[in-house]
């Protein structure tokens, strides 16, 4: 499969590396100058590309950028991309970083992104920590294999996404339509809590839309107040403790 990845942050880089090792042809792009991008791409086993090159002649496109970076994209970026190309979004919205976006009071984060890029998409890889993606992938069928949810409106595209997720070492749970993708956004029980398939299905069902933003901000405020940024293990433990309804003061 030919895959273009826009963004080489923690998740984008890990996806490029894992998918390249799995035998896929991967192109990556970011906002760096081409000489630096070429070095990054080489280390990931990928090919460097410009923003317009990365979406050409591919089977799938993964957007893995900060939420506030989408507005800077060229509005015609995907105009000539065939409709059978699978488009994925891994981003999450955090007001302290991205500013207040009032539209998100009426729609899911990925519906908002879909409107910006004028393209249907699948929400995936947003609800896992870097450490989870890097260290917790296992073979299919492994006991307790970590699962992540995927949400979107095109079932065929979701099947392709599930295959890609499996290659990176994780199971998938269908999170429903793109409108339902709020169930895997920050502040929900399914967000970065490292659950297996059965646990994740229950977490998605337990999500409470109206409460998620406040929980998201509460957790982030606690993280930002600490003297140093917590480890992956500490963040995971804090997320799971909070989402299981235990003592918030322990976060």
Residue, then its C-alpha position, 0 to 999 in steps of 0.5 A: x500500500x502507498x501511504x502519505x503521512x502529513x506530520x512527523x510528530x510523535x504519532x506520525x513518525x511512529x506510524x511512518x516507521x511501523x508501516x515502512x517496516x511492514x513493507x508499505x511505501x510511505x511518504x512523509x511531509x512536515x513544515x521543515x525545510x526539505x533537507x531536514x525533512x529528508x533526514x527525518x524521512x530517511x530515519x523513518x524508512x520513508x520518502x520525503x515529499x512536499x505537501x502536494x506530493x504527499x497526497x498524490x498517487x497514494x492509497x491512504x492519507x494520514x493527517x497527524x498534525x496539531x489541531x490548530x494546524x489544519x486551518x493553514x492547509x491549502x483548501x484545494x489540497x485534496x481536490x484531485x485525490x480520488x474518492x477511494x483514497x482512505x483519509x485518516x485524522x489522528x488529531x485532538x483538540x485542546x483549547x489551551x493550545x488550539x484556542x476556543x473553537x465554538x463550532x465544536x460545541x455542535x459537532x465532533x472534532x473530526x466532523x470539524x476537520x472533515x469540513x476544513x479539508x472538504x473530505x470524508x475521513x476516518x478518526x483513528x490513532x487519536x486515542x492512544x499515547x505515544x508510549x502505547x503506540x511505541x511499546x504495546x503493539x502485539x501480534x493479532x490474537x495475543x491475550x489482552x491485546x490493546x484496542x483502539x476505536x475507529x469512527x467514520x461513515x464509510x465502512x469500506x474505508x474503515x476496513x482498510x483502516x482496521x487493517x492498518x491498525x492491525x499492522x501496527x500491533x493493535x485491535x480495533x473497535x468500531x466507534x460508529x459514525x464520524x458524528x459519534x467520534x466524540x466518544x473517543x475524544x479527550x475526556x472520555x473513558x476510551x481516550x488514552x486508557x489502554x483497554x482491550x477490545x471488550x473494555x473499549x466497547x464498554x468505555x465507548x458506551x459509557x462516554x458522556x458527551x456533556x462531561x467530556x470537555x470538563x474532564x479533559x480540561x481537569x486532567x490537562x490542568x493537573x498535568x500542566x501544574x506539575x514541576x515536570x512533564x509526567x512519564x507515559x506511565x504516569x499519564x496512563x495511570x492518571x487517565x485510567x484512575x479518573x475515567x474509572x470514577x476514582x478519587x480525582x485528587x490522586x491525579 
